[in-house]
Amino acid sequence: MPFGGQSEVGKIKRLLLKHPRQAFVDTKNISRQWERLNYLQAPDFEKALREYDHFVDLLKPHVEAIEFLPQHDDTGLDSIYVHDPALITSRGAILCNMGKAERRGEPAVMGDFFSKIGVPIHGVISGTGTLEGGDIVWIDERKLAIGRGYRTNDEGIRQLRQLLKDLVDEIVVVPLPHWRGPGDVLHLMSLISPIDHQLALVYSRLLPVPFREWLLARGLKLLEVPDEEYDRMGCNVLAVEPRKCLMLQGNPRTKALLINEGIEVWEYAGAEISHNGAGGPTCLTRPIWRE
């Protein structure tokens, strides 16, 4: 089956997910892991199942093929956030090397699954290099932004540049703020969500000025997430196709911003699958093929 699409907004045709039945497994497994993984509190397993089933039901009418990662002993609760262990390019997947030590087993497990479903491996980030998918944002098919923070380091970025040297024309490295420190998750995609080819949702208060100017110079219109909705992951929005997106409930001002731009918006309740582990709809999904 096809793969590729160096885009954050092209219509998703094929999608990878991992159900909490396979990521969380059961209540005992949650109890063993949630504090070590820096979750806000232990997810309620039964509620997580219901939330996730609704999340999948919202996606199904718009995505032709959905693949589900199986349970694996080398992964934990965080493996529900399938966006981070890999990047998809027109030549196949690049397997990341996770900056969060507890997630180091996830890329290899995802790579094995990709080989079973016909997605070639274009490259692997290795050694001292760290790179997480949440720090990588396609601005268009030939332009890429990479967040340099606690999860993605200089060596990981260097390796990624080599792997992408024939696939992109421009890479901009975005220094990320300390914010709440290395124990928290702050990816570049915590601060920007492309909605259409020339439209993005942003939280400018944490964006470096040069990067914000770089976006504006390339003709992007920026919609500003209000302060009170940033911590509720109002800036983490998944474009399922141009101008159609999925977001967390509880961000009415951000939702209104999108609707006023003519964007179609769907919402899901994510207290257990999103808020507790700080992973919104983008984090929960790894598009394998976008148009």
VENZI-V262982 format. One record per residue. N is the residue number from 0. RES is the residue in one letter. PSI is psi in degrees with one decimal (none if undefined). D_LAST is the distance of its C-alpha to the last C-alpha in Angstrom with 2 decimals. Layout:
{{N	RES	PSI	D_LAST} {N	RES	PSI	D_LAST}}
This chain:
{{0	M	156.9	13.45} {1	P	162.1	10.22} {2	F	168.3	9.45} {3	G	-162.8	8.13} {4	G	87.2	5.85} {5	Q	76.2	8.88} {6	S	153.0	8.27} {7	E	-4.6	10.12} {8	V	-12.9	8.70} {9	G	152.2	4.98} {10	K	127.9	5.19} {11	I	120.2	6.59} {12	K	-28.0	6.92} {13	R	132.8	9.61} {14	L	141.5	12.03} {15	L	132.8	15.38} {16	L	166.4	18.38} {17	K	117.3	22.13} {18	H	146.5	24.55} {19	P	-20.2	27.75} {20	R	-33.6	29.74} {21	Q	-22.9	28.53} {22	A	-50.9	28.37} {23	F	-33.8	31.43} {24	V	-63.7	33.18} {25	D	176.8	36.21} {26	T	-38.5	38.51} {27	K	-41.2	40.60} {28	N	-40.3	37.70} {29	I	-46.4	36.61} {30	S	-34.7	40.23} {31	R	-25.1	40.40} {32	Q	-28.6	37.36} {33	W	-39.3	36.54} {34	E	-42.6	39.12} {35	R	-31.3	38.44} {36	L	1.7	34.73} {37	N	34.1	35.71} {38	Y	153.4	34.47} {39	L	-39.4	36.10} {40	Q	170.9	37.70} {41	A	123.6	37.37} {42	P	141.3	34.57} {43	D	115.9	36.01} {44	F	-48.0	34.61} {45	E	-40.3	34.92} {46	K	-37.7	33.44} {47	A	-40.8	30.51} {48	L	-43.2	29.83} {49	R	-43.4	29.93} {50	E	-44.4	27.71} {51	Y	-39.3	25.06} {52	D	-39.2	25.24} {53	H	-40.9	24.69} {54	F	-47.0	21.71} {55	V	-39.8	20.12} {56	D	-33.5	21.21} {57	L	-32.8	19.35} {58	L	-35.3	16.01} {59	K	-42.8	16.59} {60	P	-13.9	16.21} {61	H	-6.0	12.64} {62	V	125.0	11.27} {63	E	-41.6	11.71} {64	A	127.3	13.13} {65	I	124.2	15.11} {66	E	146.4	17.18} {67	F	125.1	20.37} {68	L	137.2	22.21} {69	P	167.5	25.86} {70	Q	145.8	28.91} {71	H	140.0	30.33} {72	D	-20.9	33.63} {73	D	7.0	32.24} {74	T	162.2	30.12} {75	G	-155.4	31.24} {76	L	-39.7	30.39} {77	D	-14.1	27.86} {78	S	-7.9	25.65} {79	I	-23.8	24.26} {80	Y	78.3	22.31} {81	V	-6.2	19.77} {82	H	-31.4	17.77} {83	D	-31.9	20.65} {84	P	-7.5	21.50} {85	A	158.8	18.47} {86	L	138.0	15.76} {87	I	130.4	12.68} {88	T	176.3	12.27} {89	S	-11.9	11.11} {90	R	4.0	14.57} {91	G	-167.5	14.72} {92	A	144.2	16.17} {93	I	120.0	18.83} {94	L	130.0	21.40} {95	C	173.4	23.07} {96	N	108.2	26.81} {97	M	134.6	27.44} {98	G	-26.2	29.75} {99	K	112.7	30.98} {100	A	-35.6	33.39} {101	E	-9.8	33.17} {102	R	8.4	29.51} {103	R	-25.1	30.11} {104	G	-14.6	29.76} {105	E	-43.2	26.21} {106	P	-43.0	24.21} {107	A	-40.7	26.22} {108	V	-42.9	25.85} {109	M	-39.3	22.06} {110	G	-41.2	22.18} {111	D	-40.5	24.37} {112	F	-41.1	22.05} {113	F	-41.3	19.05} {114	S	-29.0	21.41} {115	K	-23.8	22.13} {116	I	13.9	18.61} {117	G	23.1	17.56} {118	V	112.4	15.91} {119	P	156.3	18.01} {120	I	114.5	19.71} {121	H	-28.4	19.36} {122	G	171.7	22.09} {123	V	132.3	24.24} {124	I	129.6	25.81} {125	S	179.5	29.48} {126	G	-133.0	33.08} {127	T	-5.0	33.81} {128	G	133.3	30.28} {129	T	144.9	28.50} {130	L	132.6	24.91} {131	E	143.0	23.02} {132	G	-28.3	19.33} {133	G	-13.9	20.35} {134	D	4.7	21.64} {135	I	124.2	18.42} {136	V	119.2	16.25} {137	W	120.5	13.51} {138	I	-41.3	14.72} {139	D	-172.8	12.25} {140	E	-24.9	10.84} {141	R	6.6	14.55} {142	K	135.0	16.42} {143	L	137.7	17.22} {144	A	138.2	19.86} {145	I	125.8	21.92} {146	G	128.3	24.54} {147	R	107.5	27.92} {148	G	-145.9	29.86} {149	Y	-18.9	31.63} {150	R	-21.5	28.67} {151	T	122.2	27.36} {152	N	178.3	30.06} {153	D	-39.9	30.67} {154	E	-38.5	30.77} {155	G	-40.7	27.43} {156	I	-40.7	25.94} {157	R	-45.5	27.84} {158	Q	-40.2	26.46} {159	L	-40.4	22.85} {160	R	-43.5	23.55} {161	Q	-42.4	24.84} {162	L	-26.9	21.90} {163	L	7.1	19.47} {164	K	-28.8	21.93} {165	D	-0.1	20.07} {166	L	-16.0	16.53} {167	V	156.4	17.26} {168	D	-27.3	19.69} {169	E	131.8	20.84} {170	I	128.1	21.49} {171	V	128.5	23.51} {172	V	128.6	25.56} {173	V	109.0	26.39} {174	P	128.0	29.74} {175	L	149.7	29.69} {176	P	158.9	32.85} {177	H	-41.5	35.22} {178	W	-109.2	34.92} {179	R	13.2	36.26} {180	G	175.4	36.62} {181	P	-20.7	35.28} {182	G	-18.2	35.68} {183	D	163.9	33.15} {184	V	115.5	29.39} {185	L	100.3	28.11} {186	H	164.6	24.72} {187	L	-35.9	23.06} {188	M	-3.5	20.60} {189	S	-17.2	23.82} {190	L	-13.2	24.17} {191	I	134.9	20.80} {192	S	107.4	17.73} {193	P	137.6	15.08} {194	I	-34.4	14.52} {195	D	177.1	12.91} {196	H	-30.2	12.45} {197	Q	27.1	16.27} {198	L	132.2	17.43} {199	A	146.2	18.39} {200	L	132.0	20.87} {201	V	158.8	23.55} {202	Y	91.8	26.97} {203	S	-23.1	28.69} {204	R	-22.6	31.98} {205	L	1.5	30.65} {206	L	133.9	28.47} {207	P	139.2	30.26} {208	V	-45.5	31.25} {209	P	-37.1	29.94} {210	F	-41.1	26.39} {211	R	-41.0	26.53} {212	E	-37.3	27.89} {213	W	-43.1	25.21} {214	L	-46.2	22.50} {215	L	-37.1	24.60} {216	A	-21.9	25.31} {217	R	13.5	21.64} {218	G	12.7	21.62} {219	L	137.4	20.16} {220	K	132.7	21.88} {221	L	125.4	23.06} {222	L	127.7	24.00} {223	E	118.9	26.87} {224	V	130.6	27.23} {225	P	152.0	30.95} {226	D	-46.2	33.13} {227	E	-12.6	34.10} {228	E	-4.1	30.55} {229	Y	-47.8	29.40} {230	D	-16.1	31.25} {231	R	17.3	29.73} {232	M	36.3	26.26} {233	G	-21.5	25.47} {234	C	-4.7	23.33} {235	N	95.3	21.13} {236	V	134.3	18.45} {237	L	120.5	15.05} {238	A	113.5	12.29} {239	V	-30.7	10.60} {240	E	171.2	8.65} {241	P	125.7	10.26} {242	R	20.3	13.95} {243	K	121.9	14.00} {244	C	163.6	15.37} {245	L	132.4	17.67} {246	M	164.4	20.88} {247	L	142.5	24.30} {248	Q	154.6	27.20} {249	G	13.3	30.03} {250	N	65.6	28.50} {251	P	-34.9	29.54} {252	R	-38.6	29.75} {253	T	-41.9	26.25} {254	K	-43.7	25.01} {255	A	-39.1	27.09} {256	L	-45.2	25.65} {257	L	-46.0	22.12} {258	I	-38.1	23.41} {259	N	-21.2	25.44} {260	E	5.0	22.33} {261	G	20.5	21.01} {262	I	137.1	18.65} {263	E	127.8	18.48} {264	V	131.8	19.80} {265	W	149.1	20.50} {266	E	150.6	23.05} {267	Y	153.7	24.31} {268	A	126.4	27.65} {269	G	33.9	27.36} {270	A	-42.2	30.93} {271	E	-39.4	31.00} {272	I	-14.8	27.47} {273	S	-60.7	26.57} {274	H	-43.2	29.70} {275	N	-37.1	31.96} {276	G	7.1	29.74} {277	A	46.6	28.13} {278	G	111.0	24.54} {279	G	-164.2	22.38} {280	P	-32.5	19.16} {281	T	-43.3	17.08} {282	C	-34.7	19.70} {283	L	-7.3	19.63} {284	T	142.7	16.00} {285	R	95.2	14.20} {286	P	130.6	10.47} {287	I	-31.5	10.28} {288	W	119.0	6.68} {289	R	144.0	3.79} {290	E	none	0.00}}
